[in-house]
Amino acid sequence: MSRTARPTPRTSSRWLVGSGKVVLSSTLAQAPWERTTIVDKPAAEVAEDLEATEGGDIR
């Protein structure tokens, strides 16, 4: 049985910093994180919108 190596914390943090992020909030006006969009809409609606974009892969 083959086992895949788990990503290292450094690899994971690079991925997180480099990825686009969507924060659901009705109170934040700005995000302190790079590549972040703040959205004040229901989660299901935001997920639908994201899935409809090019790539469509959300996590």
N, C-alpha and C positions, 0 to 999 in steps of 0.2 A: 504494500500500500504506500503510495507516495504522499508526502506531506508538503504542503506549501508553507514557506516561511512567512511568518507574520511581519508586516512592515515595522521598521524601527520607528521610535518616536520622532526622530529627526525627519525621516521620510514622510511620515504622517503630517507633521507640522508644515513642511514645505507644500504639501498638497493642499492643506487647509488654507494657508496664506494665499496660494496662487489661484484658488477656486473662487468663483462668484458665489456670493451668499445672499440669501433673502431672509430678512428678519421681519416677522409679523409683529407689529406693534401699533397701538393707537396713541402711545405717549412719546415715543422717540421722534425727534425731528431730524437728527443726524446720527450716523453710526460712527463709532470710533475706530472701526475696522476698515481696511482697504477692501475694494471690490465687493461692497455691500450695498444692497438696496433695501430700503425700509418700505413695507407695504401695509396699509391699513385696510385689509379686506379679509373676508372669511378664508380660512385655510384651504378648504376644498376648492374655492374659486382660484386661489393663487396656484395650487397644485395643477389644476386644469390648464391654466394659462402657461405655466412652465412646461408642462408636457407637450403643449402645442408648439413650442418654439423649436428651432432647429436643434437637433441632438436629442431633445426630449427625455434625456436621462437625468432624473433628479434623485438625490439621496437625502 
